[in-house]
Each structure stands twice: as structure tokens, then as C-alpha cells.
Amino acid sequence: MSEHTQRAALHSAPPGGISRQLGHLASEYGNRFLLEPAPDHRLPLHGMHPGDALRLIEQELVLDGIPDRNLATFVTTEMEPEGTRVITENLHRNYIDHAEYPQTAEIEQRCIRMLANLFHAPGDTTGTRTQGSSEAIMLGALSLKWKWRQRREAKGADHSSPNLVFGGDVHVVWEKFCRYFDVEPRIIPLQPDRYTIGPEDVAPHVDENTIGVAAVLGTTFTGHADDIVGINDMLVELKDRKGYDVPMHVDAASGGFVWPFLYPHTKWDFRLAQVRSINVSGHKFGLVYPGIGWLVFRETADLPEELVFYENYLGKRDATFTLNFSTGSSMVLAQYYNLVRLGHEGYSYVMETMQSNARLLAAEITAIGEFHIIGSGDAEQLPLVAFRLDGEHPYDEFDIASQLASERGWMLPAYTMPPNADHVKVMRALVKLSLGYTLVTTLAQDISEACAVLAKKGSLHPHDRKRVKTGTGY
């Protein structure tokens, strides 16, 4: 067959199909996926070479953003090679199977004990690893509900109308819990100039049917903390005056690995009497890939026995306190790797480095002259910069986010605040360890240039925005 005839045959496939010759060459030389649509609605009749399957997925994922430029997510996007090796070498190890993997179970307990110590638990305590802080919050809130019911039953009182008090600055999982488990949510609205809650906000909502108060250490919106000390003191006073023993759960998903190292003298944890449980995300500032979360109780009595299940079909009788069952143990081991690799000194160094670069970014953005930094000054905060436009402009924060994404690939989120501050538009940059000095200054320059471009061409989108919960990887 002549070369001309061969070429003609290669391109003579019917519409939507592949010629026999081209298909043969694809199987011979690889890259069959280049000639076919990606499998979609049904399992393909024939498989493909493992290398082709790998390259197919790699080609699909080039459409995703670059994780190092994702300044929206709180979730870890970079680990040391040794930490990654711990993960990949233990993907086959089932976390729940304590009979076959007893040392993995022991390492989980070591992590819980270390976190309990870091959070100043007064004595013996308990807890569990979770898929993320969403599961930890569900379990912690269930514990609040069960303990409240026990207190009501001991008094012979009605326990049919539980409520939970929290601010509009919480993650959406708190609202999910209330809907899923039939608890009245008493949500405290935020204000245009105040994006956290304090005791004066909480007090009017607390009564004998309140199962607990949720306070946030490091909000997803601005990175600040609720007045946890003030709320605790109010609950202690309420207990003394009215006999309402209302516990507090601290949602430290983001802040639990930050405050102990940047603000060690600030009391937010088990040093406060009414704090009975704490959740923290290992896959955020715990520096582990997703997904790993932790729930730690003040003492063992804070976990109701009714929520613990016992099973004996994996080789021995084991207690379980999770919403999930089978799941990988690799992230538990990766968390332990980070704890022993970094220690207190290493975590302090990492947090201080991120804080320093966050302050640099705040100063660079301020120097642009177009923005107001939210919470600048001495306020305790996560290593992030939350800011908004100052004054009148022919564009808004959403336009800047779009311009940065299209021109430079930065994923810098824009969003509106919760009610009653939902007309306030905010941008937020997470400053993780991968965002070093050079990238910080480059980002600030790109923001400045985006403003200059938008000043000339005007808005890219309608300015009528609806609030959505910011994605944070709980």
C-alpha cells in the first residue's frame, strides 16, 4: 500500500468511530484515549492500557486550577515527599480494622492524646479521627444533644424541643446538623462592621432547652475568632444564676492548629470550664492532605455511652464512634508523621512564617490604595488576608477575582458576608507555606494591575450577588 493510500485509510473512519488502522496504531503506540471520547454514561465495553488510563485522567485534570494558586481553600495542597510516601504506602490499610492493624489504632490514640494535651485537657479524655471537621462536628453536636437529654430526663423534664445556638459565621455543617437531627437552629446574625459573635449576642438565645453553644476559632470569612472567653464566662454565670448547664463546643477546624502556636496564652480551649468538645481539621493547618479531622472531648464522660457501638466481626470486639465505617488510615498516619516530624517548634515556625507573609500581603494590598483590610492591626487571626474595595468603583470584588483567574490563574475567592452583613463583599487570600515572599509580592502586583484594567473596561459581571457558603474543605 502506498504512503498516500495509507494516509487516506487512516482518516476514512465513519463519523464518531475510529478506523481499523488508526485503532491498531493506537493500541501499538499508546494514547488510544486521544481518539475516543472519555467514558461517560456507561462502563466501556473494552478497557485500555494502564498507561492510557493514567494519561486520560491526567489530560482531564489539566482543566482544573493549579493547587498552589488556590488561595480559596484552607485545605493542604503540599506535603513533604516523606509524608506523601507514608500516605501512598498505607492506602490499603483500613482504619476501622483494629484487630488486624492494632498499631494503626494505637497511633490514632497517640494523635488524640497529643491534641488533648495541646488543647489543655485537664485529665483522661477521649476522641476520634473523622473524615473531616464536618463529621467531627456532627458527632460533637450529637454528643451535646444526648448529654442535654440525659440532664432533662434526670430532672423529669420534657426533652422534645432541643435548640443549638451559633453565629452566622459558622460553616454550613452546623445548619446541616440541625436539619438532619431535628434541632432548632438559633442563628445569630452578623453585623456590617462585626463578623464574629460575643456573649451579648448569645445570651438572649439560651434557655433550658439549649443543648449547647458553638463558637468558632478562625472563621472562614475573615479568619477571626468569636469571643470564646466572654461566651464561656456568660455561660458560667448563667449556670450559677439559673442552673442551666449549657456546654460549649469550639469549632477549631481552622484555628486549632494555629492559636496554640501563634497565640499560646489566649484561652479558648479546655482551660475554659464550659468548653466540653473541640474539633480540628488535620487537613487544614494540621498540614495533611484531605481528608482528616479530629474530635476531642474534655473528659471521657462528655461522650455518651449510647453513641458508642461495639462490633466483633472484624476479629475482635471493638468500640466505634464514627458516622463512617471503612475508610483509609493513611491520613491518620500522615498526621502522626507531621506531629513527630515538626513537633511544637516546627509547627510554630510554619505558623509564624505564614503569619509573616500574610502581614506582608496585607501591607502590599493596602499600598495599592483601593482596599480596606478587614481586621488589620493586632487582632488575632488565621494566616490570611480578608479585604474589600474602599470607595466607589466601576467594578467590584467579583470582577477582580475573575480578572485574576483569567489573566494569571489565581483562584482568589470573592463572596458576600452572612446576614445581616450580606451586602458586604469580601475577598480572601489564604497564605499557606507554599505562598512565599516572591509569590506574595507578585500576587499584590497582579491585584493592582487587575484594578487598573477593570478601571478602563468596567465591570465583567452584574453586581447583584447572592451569598453562598465559602468552600473550605470541612
ABEGO torsion letter per residue (X at the ends): XBAAAAAAAAAABBBGBBBAAAAAAAAAAEGAAAABBBBBABBBABBBBAAAAAAAAAAAAAABBBAAABAABABBABBBAAAAAAAAAAAABBAABAAABAAAAAAAAAAAAAAAAAAGBABBBBEBBBAEAAAAAAAAAAAAAAAAAAAAAAAGBBAABBBBBBBAABBAAAAAAAAAAGBBBBBBBBBAABABBBAAAAAAABBAABAEBBBBBGBAAAGBBBBAAAAAAAAAAAAAAAGBBBBBBBBAAAAAAAAAAABAABBABAABAABABBBBBAABAAGBBOBBBBBBBABAAABBAAABBBBAAAGBBBBBBBABBBBBAAAAAAAAAAAAAAEAAAAAAAAAAAAAAAAAAAAAAAAAGABBBBGBEABBBBBBBBBBBBEBBABBAAAAAAAAAAAAGBBBBBBBBBOAAAABBBBBBBBBAABBAAAAAAAAAAAAAAAAAAAAAEBABBABBBBBBBBAGX
